Amino acid sequence: MSSVQKEAEECFQRTLSIARRQQAKSLELRAVMSLARLWQQGKREEARKLLAQIYDWFAEGFDTADLKDAKALLEELSTKKRGRQQGSKRKTGAKAAKRGSGKKK
């Protein structure tokens, strides 16, 4: 992790601490999302757990931009390497569907 990334992490951690002290869940969510994006490479599982914890706190508002973004990031963090395998399966499935549709005509 570069010095710039370390400095960013410290800032996000301070922001997270302040949001928690103020019980500002929306700000806490944004701070966690920023940390999770920063941690995607080296601390992926820790990022996923932290984001899941705050995301699960919410009981409503899932149509808001922040919670939609959080859900998308959580899904991205959860897929890990499986995402690449699923992508190749989808292509294979699409090719098979095209081949199959050609035979039906």
Phi, psi and omega per residue, in radians:
M1 nan 2.276 -3.122
S2 -1.289 2.924 3.127
S3 -1.133 -0.572 3.103
V4 -1.168 -0.735 3.115
Q5 -1.149 -0.677 3.100
K6 -1.112 -0.713 3.113
E7 -1.140 -0.728 3.102
A8 -1.086 -0.760 3.123
E9 -1.037 -0.767 3.112
E10 -1.063 -0.727 3.123
C11 -1.126 -0.775 3.121
F12 -1.133 -0.646 3.101
Q13 -1.135 -0.729 3.093
R14 -1.111 -0.749 3.119
T15 -1.069 -0.747 3.118
L16 -1.081 -0.752 3.127
S17 -1.086 -0.765 3.121
I18 -1.122 -0.791 -3.139
A19 -1.054 -0.728 3.129
R20 -1.155 -0.736 3.124
R21 -1.070 -0.645 -3.141
Q22 -1.522 -0.037 -3.092
Q23 0.948 0.734 -3.135
A24 -1.742 1.547 -3.013
K25 -1.117 -0.630 3.124
S26 -1.144 -0.726 3.102
L27 -1.213 -0.621 3.074
E28 -1.090 -0.741 3.108
L29 -1.044 -0.794 -3.134
R30 -1.119 -0.709 3.118
A31 -1.130 -0.737 3.129
V32 -1.143 -0.699 3.107
M33 -1.084 -0.717 3.111
S34 -1.114 -0.772 3.091
L35 -1.100 -0.755 -3.119
A36 -1.066 -0.713 3.103
R37 -1.118 -0.700 3.116
L38 -1.150 -0.633 -3.074
W39 -1.528 0.003 -3.054
Q40 -0.925 -0.581 -3.089
Q41 -1.445 -0.972 -3.000
G42 -1.700 -0.466 -3.063
K43 -2.194 0.778 -3.016
R44 -1.006 -0.811 -3.106
E45 -1.181 -0.698 3.088
E46 -1.103 -0.713 3.102
A47 -1.091 -0.773 -3.132
R48 -1.090 -0.770 -3.136
K49 -1.120 -0.780 -3.134
L50 -1.108 -0.754 3.132
L51 -1.182 -0.721 3.130
A52 -1.071 -0.685 -3.120
Q53 -1.068 -0.829 -3.129
I54 -1.302 -0.664 3.136
Y55 -1.068 -0.731 -3.126
D56 -1.181 -0.316 3.116
W57 -1.171 -0.591 -3.057
F58 -1.274 2.427 3.133
A59 -1.980 -0.174 -3.139
E60 -2.698 3.047 3.109
G61 1.475 0.344 -3.079
F62 -1.234 -0.114 3.077
D63 -1.618 0.000 3.115
T64 -1.372 2.717 -3.108
A65 -1.049 -0.738 -3.102
D66 -1.086 -0.786 -3.120
L67 -1.291 -0.543 3.039
K68 -1.130 -0.765 3.112
D69 -1.119 -0.717 3.131
A70 -1.103 -0.734 3.131
K71 -1.104 -0.766 3.137
A72 -1.100 -0.747 3.131
L73 -1.167 -0.694 3.109
L74 -1.083 -0.745 3.099
E75 -1.116 -0.715 3.117
E76 -1.106 -0.737 3.126
L77 -1.207 -0.499 -3.106
S78 -1.378 -0.465 -3.056
T79 -1.315 -0.551 -3.113
K80 0.808 -2.264 -3.083
K81 -1.336 -0.375 -3.128
R82 -1.039 -0.496 -3.123
G83 -1.021 -0.676 3.125
R84 -1.187 -0.715 3.140
Q85 -1.170 -0.731 3.126
Q86 -1.105 -0.671 3.122
G87 -1.062 -0.732 -3.134
S88 -1.213 -0.591 3.096
K89 -1.159 -0.684 3.137
R90 -1.095 -0.724 3.127
K91 -1.106 -0.762 3.125
T92 -1.069 -0.755 3.128
G93 -1.101 -0.679 3.130
A94 -1.168 -0.712 3.111
K95 -1.131 -0.729 3.129
A96 -1.120 -0.669 3.131
A97 -1.144 -0.681 3.113
K98 -1.141 -0.750 3.121
R99 -1.102 -0.750 -3.112
G100 -1.152 -0.651 -3.118
S101 -1.245 -0.486 3.108
G102 -1.194 -0.596 -3.125
K103 -1.298 -0.491 -3.092
K104 -1.321 -0.380 -3.067
K105 -1.289 nan nan
